[in-house]
Amino acid sequence: MRVMRTFREQFVDRVEAFLAQSGMRPTDFGRESMGDPSFITHLRRGRSPSLDTADRVNAFIERLESEQAKRVRGG
């Protein structure tokens, strides 16, 4: 039987994948996305983000990924 992953697990996986791909330091990510340099540390220790926090972080990731894609395409 396959157990569905929780929202928190999916969210943390997305953030961790972004950090690995981008090379951004966790403290910089937390500071720039949430104004909290300890944000990633708290997530890694089990903090569950609110939906508003997740929306804000996802928008931050999407913006940076979009900017990176534009640079790669030369735009």
Secondary structure as UniProt FT lines:
FT   HELIX           7..22
FT   HELIX           26..34
FT   TURN            37..38
FT   HELIX           39..44
FT   TURN            45..46
FT   HELIX           51..73
//
